[in-house]
Amino acid sequence: MKLEEISCPECSSIMRPATTDHLIDDLDITIHNVPCLKCSRCGNELYTSDHVELIQEKMKKLGIFGWGSLIGKEIEMTVTESGRRLVIGIPKEVERTFGLKPGVKAKIKVKGIDDLEVTFGETAT
Ligand SMILES: [Zn+2]
């Protein structure tokens, strides 16, 4: 598919290659000068799958890919027992996004009567 053949879904004018600032709402981060297609008449902006891939590459380089869907998400876990200690498993999606591995240091802060905050640090060597 040639870029010139894409017409604006809003006004049917021709979409031209341009650049834009891409705001990632959930993270409140803006990536500048992202290639896109822009309507020559109404200014409507559009990403092709190539553009989306490029944005995802940039997000991976910045270490923020996958975070958008995790911020603010509550995941219900069950406390289990391992040896004589109680353990809470880390969900796979959190493990992947944080790049967690066995040996990573974690800090637990008691924030309230039923509220713990977990912070992950550097990998133990
Ligand atoms: Zn248009």
Backbone and ligand atoms as CSV (ligand in chain L), in Angstrom:
chain,resi,resn,atom,element,x,y,z
A,1,MET,N,N,0.845,-1.204,0.000
A,1,MET,CA,C,0.000,0.000,0.000
A,1,MET,C,C,0.877,1.249,0.000
A,2,LYS,N,N,0.636,2.121,-0.951
A,2,LYS,CA,C,1.381,3.383,-1.000
A,2,LYS,C,C,0.754,4.406,-0.066
A,3,LEU,N,N,1.616,5.210,0.561
A,3,LEU,CA,C,1.141,6.221,1.494
A,3,LEU,C,C,0.196,7.212,0.820
A,4,GLU,N,N,0.486,7.555,-0.445
A,4,GLU,CA,C,-0.309,8.581,-1.138
A,4,GLU,C,C,-1.755,8.131,-1.355
A,5,GLU,N,N,-1.967,6.815,-1.261
A,5,GLU,CA,C,-3.304,6.308,-1.569
A,5,GLU,C,C,-4.249,6.354,-0.369
A,6,ILE,N,N,-3.692,6.732,0.808
A,6,ILE,CA,C,-4.551,6.776,1.995
A,6,ILE,C,C,-5.282,8.114,2.036
A,7,SER,N,N,-6.597,8.043,2.154
A,7,SER,CA,C,-7.361,9.284,2.250
A,7,SER,C,C,-7.909,9.441,3.663
A,8,CYS,N,N,-8.155,10.693,4.036
A,8,CYS,CA,C,-8.590,11.034,5.391
A,8,CYS,C,C,-9.950,10.415,5.712
A,9,PRO,N,N,-10.046,9.697,6.833
A,9,PRO,CA,C,-11.335,9.100,7.200
A,9,PRO,C,C,-12.379,10.160,7.580
A,10,GLU,N,N,-11.920,11.382,7.899
A,10,GLU,CA,C,-12.845,12.454,8.291
A,10,GLU,C,C,-13.401,13.201,7.090
A,11,CYS,N,N,-12.501,13.575,6.150
A,11,CYS,CA,C,-12.947,14.453,5.057
A,11,CYS,C,C,-12.560,13.950,3.674
A,12,SER,N,N,-11.934,12.754,3.608
A,12,SER,CA,C,-11.572,12.111,2.346
A,12,SER,C,C,-10.481,12.822,1.553
A,13,SER,N,N,-9.828,13.834,2.141
A,13,SER,CA,C,-8.701,14.469,1.472
A,13,SER,C,C,-7.478,13.565,1.560
A,14,ILE,N,N,-6.417,13.949,0.854
A,14,ILE,CA,C,-5.211,13.110,0.824
A,14,ILE,C,C,-4.400,13.283,2.106
A,15,MET,N,N,-3.945,12.159,2.674
A,15,MET,CA,C,-3.094,12.178,3.860
A,15,MET,C,C,-1.639,12.275,3.404
A,16,ARG,N,N,-0.890,13.212,3.981
A,16,ARG,CA,C,0.518,13.401,3.627
A,16,ARG,C,C,1.424,13.040,4.808
A,17,PRO,N,N,2.630,12.524,4.517
A,17,PRO,CA,C,3.581,12.240,5.605
A,17,PRO,C,C,3.902,13.520,6.381
A,18,ALA,N,N,3.920,13.429,7.702
A,18,ALA,CA,C,4.221,14.571,8.573
A,18,ALA,C,C,4.805,14.026,9.866
A,19,THR,N,N,5.062,14.909,10.816
A,19,THR,CA,C,5.470,14.450,12.145
A,19,THR,C,C,4.547,15.081,13.176
A,20,THR,N,N,4.439,14.424,14.314
A,20,THR,CA,C,3.556,14.918,15.374
A,20,THR,C,C,4.174,14.606,16.731
A,21,ASP,N,N,3.601,15.171,17.782
A,21,ASP,CA,C,3.989,14.811,19.145
A,21,ASP,C,C,2.995,13.788,19.655
A,22,HIS,N,N,3.499,12.626,20.044
A,22,HIS,CA,C,2.621,11.542,20.483
A,22,HIS,C,C,2.553,11.518,22.003
A,23,LEU,N,N,1.346,11.768,22.536
A,23,LEU,CA,C,1.153,11.761,23.994
A,23,LEU,C,C,0.692,10.382,24.452
A,24,ILE,N,N,1.426,9.827,25.419
A,24,ILE,CA,C,0.995,8.572,26.039
A,24,ILE,C,C,0.257,8.967,27.307
A,25,ASP,N,N,-1.072,8.977,27.213
A,25,ASP,CA,C,-1.939,9.503,28.275
A,25,ASP,C,C,-1.653,8.909,29.641
A,26,ASP,N,N,-1.629,7.563,29.711
A,26,ASP,CA,C,-1.513,6.877,30.995
A,26,ASP,C,C,-0.225,7.230,31.726
A,27,LEU,N,N,0.823,7.545,30.973
A,27,LEU,CA,C,2.125,7.807,31.578
A,27,LEU,C,C,2.435,9.295,31.631
A,28,ASP,N,N,1.608,10.123,30.973
A,28,ASP,CA,C,1.840,11.551,30.873
A,28,ASP,C,C,3.218,11.837,30.268
A,29,ILE,N,N,3.562,11.073,29.216
A,29,ILE,CA,C,4.840,11.238,28.522
A,29,ILE,C,C,4.546,11.567,27.065
A,30,THR,N,N,5.289,12.516,26.504
A,30,THR,CA,C,5.123,12.874,25.104
A,30,THR,C,C,6.385,12.485,24.322
A,31,ILE,N,N,6.204,11.779,23.220
A,31,ILE,CA,C,7.322,11.485,22.323
A,31,ILE,C,C,7.214,12.461,21.155
A,32,HIS,N,N,8.269,13.241,20.957
A,32,HIS,CA,C,8.243,14.280,19.932
A,32,HIS,C,C,8.661,13.747,18.569
A,33,ASN,N,N,8.235,14.444,17.521
A,33,ASN,CA,C,8.631,14.165,16.135
A,33,ASN,C,C,8.387,12.724,15.702
A,34,VAL,N,N,7.202,12.241,16.012
A,34,VAL,CA,C,6.809,10.905,15.580
A,34,VAL,C,C,6.223,11.005,14.173
A,35,PRO,N,N,6.721,10.197,13.222
A,35,PRO,CA,C,6.151,10.224,11.874
A,35,PRO,C,C,4.681,9.801,11.891
A,36,CYS,N,N,3.907,10.441,11.048
A,36,CYS,CA,C,2.485,10.081,10.934
A,36,CYS,C,C,2.000,10.518,9.556
A,37,LEU,N,N,0.736,10.339,9.311
A,37,LEU,CA,C,0.116,10.908,8.124
A,37,LEU,C,C,-0.821,12.008,8.595
A,38,LYS,N,N,-0.794,13.151,7.898
A,38,LYS,CA,C,-1.636,14.273,8.303
A,38,LYS,C,C,-2.489,14.711,7.124
A,39,CYS,N,N,-3.742,14.958,7.409
A,39,CYS,CA,C,-4.667,15.389,6.361
A,39,CYS,C,C,-4.338,16.813,5.939
A,40,SER,N,N,-4.240,17.012,4.605
A,40,SER,CA,C,-3.873,18.330,4.085
A,40,SER,C,C,-5.022,19.322,4.238
A,41,ARG,N,N,-6.234,18.845,4.473
A,41,ARG,CA,C,-7.367,19.769,4.611
A,41,ARG,C,C,-7.770,20.003,6.081
A,42,CYS,N,N,-8.076,18.912,6.838
A,42,CYS,CA,C,-8.628,19.105,8.185
A,42,CYS,C,C,-7.600,18.901,9.304
A,43,GLY,N,N,-6.386,18.450,8.951
A,43,GLY,CA,C,-5.350,18.311,9.964
A,43,GLY,C,C,-5.435,17.023,10.770
A,44,ASN,N,N,-6.367,16.173,10.426
A,44,ASN,CA,C,-6.512,14.876,11.087
A,44,ASN,C,C,-5.202,14.082,10.964
A,45,GLU,N,N,-4.752,13.479,12.067
A,45,GLU,CA,C,-3.511,12.705,12.051
A,45,GLU,C,C,-3.798,11.218,12.193
A,46,LEU,N,N,-2.969,10.423,11.538
A,46,LEU,CA,C,-3.216,8.991,11.457
A,46,LEU,C,C,-1.891,8.242,11.534
A,47,TYR,N,N,-1.884,7.111,12.220
A,47,TYR,CA,C,-0.704,6.238,12.234
A,47,TYR,C,C,-0.983,4.994,11.407
A,48,THR,N,N,-0.042,4.628,10.558
A,48,THR,CA,C,-0.126,3.326,9.892
A,48,THR,C,C,0.518,2.307,10.838
A,49,SER,N,N,0.450,1.024,10.486
A,49,SER,CA,C,1.040,-0.003,11.355
A,49,SER,C,C,2.554,0.191,11.471
A,50,ASP,N,N,3.199,0.712,10.406
A,50,ASP,CA,C,4.637,1.018,10.466
A,50,ASP,C,C,4.921,2.090,11.517
A,51,HIS,N,N,4.073,3.122,11.538
A,51,HIS,CA,C,4.237,4.198,12.525
A,51,HIS,C,C,4.064,3.669,13.937
A,52,VAL,N,N,3.050,2.816,14.115
A,52,VAL,CA,C,2.781,2.242,15.439
A,52,VAL,C,C,3.990,1.411,15.901
A,53,GLU,N,N,4.553,0.638,14.965
A,53,GLU,CA,C,5.729,-0.174,15.283
A,53,GLU,C,C,6.894,0.714,15.738
A,54,LEU,N,N,7.069,1.827,15.021
A,54,LEU,CA,C,8.138,2.765,15.350
A,54,LEU,C,C,7.951,3.356,16.746
A,55,ILE,N,N,6.716,3.704,17.076
A,55,ILE,CA,C,6.408,4.245,18.412
A,55,ILE,C,C,6.702,3.191,19.471
A,56,GLN,N,N,6.312,1.938,19.189
A,56,GLN,CA,C,6.557,0.859,20.145
A,56,GLN,C,C,8.050,0.627,20.340
A,57,GLU,N,N,8.827,0.733,19.245
A,57,GLU,CA,C,10.290,0.596,19.340
A,57,GLU,C,C,10.864,1.666,20.263
A,58,LYS,N,N,10.394,2.917,20.061
A,58,LYS,CA,C,10.874,4.024,20.902
A,58,LYS,C,C,10.521,3.788,22.363
A,59,MET,N,N,9.300,3.301,22.597
A,59,MET,CA,C,8.857,3.040,23.967
A,59,MET,C,C,9.683,1.930,24.604
A,60,LYS,N,N,10.052,0.921,23.802
A,60,LYS,CA,C,10.890,-0.167,24.318
A,60,LYS,C,C,12.263,0.369,24.706
A,61,LYS,N,N,12.821,1.251,23.828
A,61,LYS,CA,C,14.129,1.855,24.118
A,61,LYS,C,C,14.083,2.678,25.396
A,62,LEU,N,N,12.964,3.351,25.626
A,62,LEU,CA,C,12.810,4.184,26.821
A,62,LEU,C,C,12.443,3.354,28.053
A,63,GLY,N,N,12.180,2.065,27.829
A,63,GLY,CA,C,11.814,1.196,28.942
A,63,GLY,C,C,10.405,1.432,29.455
A,64,ILE,N,N,9.546,1.992,28.606
A,64,ILE,CA,C,8.178,2.293,29.062
A,64,ILE,C,C,7.126,1.494,28.310
A,65,PHE,N,N,7.560,0.580,27.422
A,65,PHE,CA,C,6.579,-0.196,26.666
A,65,PHE,C,C,5.848,-1.178,27.588
A,66,GLY,N,N,4.537,-1.199,27.513
A,66,GLY,CA,C,3.750,-2.123,28.327
A,66,GLY,C,C,3.258,-1.504,29.622
A,67,TRP,N,N,3.787,-0.310,29.947
A,67,TRP,CA,C,3.414,0.317,31.208
A,67,TRP,C,C,2.029,0.916,31.177
A,68,GLY,N,N,1.627,1.399,30.008
A,68,GLY,CA,C,0.352,2.093,29.889
A,68,GLY,C,C,-0.816,1.311,30.471
A,69,SER,N,N,-0.818,-0.012,30.226
A,69,SER,CA,C,-1.950,-0.822,30.669
A,69,SER,C,C,-1.805,-1.246,32.124
A,70,LEU,N,N,-0.630,-1.017,32.728
A,70,LEU,CA,C,-0.393,-1.481,34.098
A,70,LEU,C,C,-0.583,-0.395,35.165
A,71,ILE,N,N,-0.299,0.856,34.783
A,71,ILE,CA,C,-0.376,1.941,35.766
A,71,ILE,C,C,-1.795,2.037,36.344
A,72,GLY,N,N,-1.870,1.980,37.642
A,72,GLY,CA,C,-3.156,2.117,38.314
A,72,GLY,C,C,-3.981,0.850,38.359
A,73,LYS,N,N,-3.475,-0.211,37.731
A,73,LYS,CA,C,-4.230,-1.467,37.680
A,73,LYS,C,C,-4.134,-2.202,39.011
A,74,GLU,N,N,-5.250,-2.748,39.457
A,74,GLU,CA,C,-5.247,-3.557,40.671
A,74,GLU,C,C,-5.346,-5.023,40.281
A,75,ILE,N,N,-4.411,-5.816,40.771
A,75,ILE,CA,C,-4.389,-7.241,40.457
A,75,ILE,C,C,-4.571,-8.010,41.754
A,76,GLU,N,N,-5.581,-8.862,41.787
A,76,GLU,CA,C,-5.868,-9.599,43.006
A,76,GLU,C,C,-5.007,-10.862,43.075
A,77,MET,N,N,-4.303,-11.034,44.173
A,77,MET,CA,C,-3.435,-12.191,44.366
A,77,MET,C,C,-3.820,-12.878,45.668
A,78,THR,N,N,-3.467,-14.163,45.763
A,78,THR,CA,C,-3.727,-14.912,46.987
A,78,THR,C,C,-2.409,-15.133,47.735
A,79,VAL,N,N,-2.440,-14.914,49.022
A,79,VAL,CA,C,-1.268,-15.176,49.855
A,79,VAL,C,C,-1.131,-16.689,50.015
A,80,THR,N,N,0.036,-17.222,49.710
A,80,THR,CA,C,0.281,-18.658,49.858
A,80,THR,C,C,1.427,-18.862,50.847
A,81,GLU,N,N,1.791,-20.111,51.049
A,81,GLU,CA,C,2.840,-20.413,52.008
A,81,GLU,C,C,3.996,-21.096,51.298
A,82,SER,N,N,5.210,-20.670,51.597
A,82,SER,CA,C,6.397,-21.314,51.064
A,82,SER,C,C,7.357,-21.512,52.231
A,83,GLY,N,N,7.637,-22.768,52.557
A,83,GLY,CA,C,8.404,-23.039,53.765
A,83,GLY,C,C,7.584,-22.566,54.948
A,84,ARG,N,N,8.137,-21.663,55.744
A,84,ARG,CA,C,7.388,-21.154,56.898
A,84,ARG,C,C,6.975,-19.707,56.713
A,85,ARG,N,N,7.135,-19.219,55.448
A,85,ARG,CA,C,6.796,-17.822,55.202
A,85,ARG,C,C,5.575,-17.702,54.316
A,86,LEU,N,N,4.896,-16.605,54.442
A,86,LEU,CA,C,3.802,-16.292,53.534
A,86,LEU,C,C,4.372,-15.582,52.307
A,87,VAL,N,N,3.819,-15.908,51.136
A,87,VAL,CA,C,4.347,-15.411,49.872
A,87,VAL,C,C,3.208,-14.887,49.005
A,88,ILE,N,N,3.468,-13.776,48.333
A,88,ILE,CA,C,2.526,-13.286,47.314
A,88,ILE,C,C,3.240,-13.352,45.973
A,89,GLY,N,N,2.640,-14.064,45.024
A,89,GLY,CA,C,3.249,-14.201,43.696
A,89,GLY,C,C,3.183,-12.908,42.919
A,90,ILE,N,N,4.157,-12.718,42.030
A,90,ILE,CA,C,4.164,-11.561,41.137
A,90,ILE,C,C,3.475,-11.976,39.836
A,91,PRO,N,N,2.440,-11.252,39.406
A,91,PRO,CA,C,1.784,-11.589,38.146
A,91,PRO,C,C,2.776,-11.518,36.982
A,92,LYS,N,N,2.604,-12.415,36.003
A,92,LYS,CA,C,3.519,-12.495,34.847
A,92,LYS,C,C,3.690,-11.157,34.140
A,93,GLU,N,N,2.577,-10.433,33.938
A,93,GLU,CA,C,2.656,-9.172,33.197
A,93,GLU,C,C,3.501,-8.143,33.957
A,94,VAL,N,N,3.446,-8.186,35.291
A,94,VAL,CA,C,4.260,-7.275,36.103
A,94,VAL,C,C,5.727,-7.711,36.034
A,95,GLU,N,N,5.961,-9.016,36.142
A,95,GLU,CA,C,7.323,-9.565,36.052
A,95,GLU,C,C,8.001,-9.135,34.755
A,96,ARG,N,N,7.269,-9.284,33.636
A,96,ARG,CA,C,7.823,-8.937,32.322
A,96,ARG,C,C,8.097,-7.447,32.214
A,97,THR,N,N,7.116,-6.629,32.590
A,97,THR,CA,C,7.242,-5.185,32.423
A,97,THR,C,C,8.345,-4.601,33.299
A,98,PHE,N,N,8.451,-5.086,34.523
A,98,PHE,CA,C,9.481,-4.598,35.441
A,98,PHE,C,C,10.834,-5.249,35.165
A,99,GLY,N,N,10.831,-6.344,34.372
A,99,GLY,CA,C,12.065,-7.090,34.124
A,99,GLY,C,C,12.558,-7.769,35.398
A,100,LEU,N,N,11.619,-8.276,36.197
A,100,LEU,CA,C,11.979,-8.883,37.480
A,100,LEU,C,C,12.563,-10.280,37.308
A,101,LYS,N,N,13.548,-10.575,38.129
A,101,LYS,CA,C,14.171,-11.896,38.146
A,101,LYS,C,C,14.413,-12.271,39.601
A,102,PRO,N,N,14.559,-13.571,39.879
A,102,PRO,CA,C,14.899,-13.953,41.255
A,102,PRO,C,C,16.183,-13.238,41.679
A,103,GLY,N,N,16.201,-12.712,42.879
A,103,GLY,CA,C,17.385,-12.002,43.369
A,103,GLY,C,C,17.209,-10.493,43.391
A,104,VAL,N,N,16.179,-9.992,42.702
A,104,VAL,CA,C,15.906,-8.550,42.729
A,104,VAL,C,C,15.469,-8.169,44.142
A,105,LYS,N,N,16.033,-7.095,44.661
A,105,LYS,CA,C,15.670,-6.625,45.996
A,105,LYS,C,C,14.320,-5.922,45.960
A,106,ALA,N,N,13.505,-6.198,46.954
A,106,ALA,CA,C,12.209,-5.533,47.076
A,106,ALA,C,C,12.096,-4.932,48.467
A,107,LYS,N,N,11.486,-3.763,48.525
A,107,LYS,CA,C,11.262,-3.106,49.797
A,107,LYS,C,C,9.764,-3.063,50.049
A,108,ILE,N,N,9.369,-3.390,51.255
A,108,ILE,CA,C,7.954,-3.305,51.605
A,108,ILE,C,C,7.785,-2.198,52.635
A,109,LYS,N,N,6.862,-1.306,52.341
A,109,LYS,CA,C,6.579,-0.207,53.261
A,109,LYS,C,C,5.131,-0.339,53.715
A,110,VAL,N,N,4.939,-0.325,55.008
A,110,VAL,CA,C,3.584,-0.401,55.548
A,110,VAL,C,C,2.973,0.991,55.464
A,111,LYS,N,N,1.901,1.104,54.696
A,111,LYS,CA,C,1.295,2.421,54.478
A,111,LYS,C,C,0.005,2.605,55.253
A,112,GLY,N,N,-0.555,1.500,55.692
A,112,GLY,CA,C,-1.801,1.580,56.432
A,112,GLY,C,C,-2.177,0.219,56.961
A,113,ILE,N,N,-3.322,0.136,57.566
A,113,ILE,CA,C,-3.760,-1.071,58.249
A,113,ILE,C,C,-3.869,-2.265,57.293
A,114,ASP,N,N,-4.204,-2.014,55.998
A,114,ASP,CA,C,-4.277,-3.096,55.017
A,114,ASP,C,C,-3.603,-2.674,53.711
A,115,ASP,N,N,-2.555,-1.886,53.828
A,115,ASP,CA,C,-1.935,-1.277,52.652
A,115,ASP,C,C,-0.404,-1.386,52.704
A,116,LEU,N,N,0.142,-2.210,51.821
A,116,LEU,CA,C,1.599,-2.337,51.705
A,116,LEU,C,C,2.042,-1.784,50.365
A,117,GLU,N,N,3.163,-1.090,50.358
A,117,GLU,CA,C,3.735,-0.593,49.115
A,117,GLU,C,C,5.016,-1.387,48.838
A,118,VAL,N,N,5.131,-1.944,47.636
A,118,VAL,CA,C,6.326,-2.712,47.272
A,118,VAL,C,C,7.132,-1.914,46.262
A,119,THR,N,N,8.414,-1.723,46.527
A,119,THR,CA,C,9.303,-1.033,45.618
A,119,THR,C,C,10.426,-1.989,45.224
A,120,PHE,N,N,10.706,-2.088,43.925
A,120,PHE,CA,C,11.773,-2.964,43.464
A,120,PHE,C,C,13.039,-2.177,43.212
A,121,GLY,N,N,14.173,-2.779,43.573
A,121,GLY,CA,C,15.450,-2.089,43.386
A,121,GLY,C,C,16.322,-2.828,42.393
A,122,GLU,N,N,17.624,-2.719,42.584
A,122,GLU,CA,C,18.601,-3.327,41.703
A,122,GLU,C,C,18.649,-4.839,41.914
A,123,THR,N,N,19.102,-5.546,40.881
A,123,THR,CA,C,19.291,-6.982,41.001
A,123,THR,C,C,20.464,-7.262,41.934
A,124,ALA,N,N,20.268,-8.152,42.881
A,124,ALA,CA,C,21.351,-8.528,43.782
A,124,ALA,C,C,22.424,-9.270,43.000
A,125,THR,N,N,23.669,-9.002,43.288
A,125,THR,CA,C,24.749,-9.670,42.564
A,125,THR,C,C,25.438,-10.700,43.447
L,1,ZN,ZN,ZN,-9.232,15.406,6.649
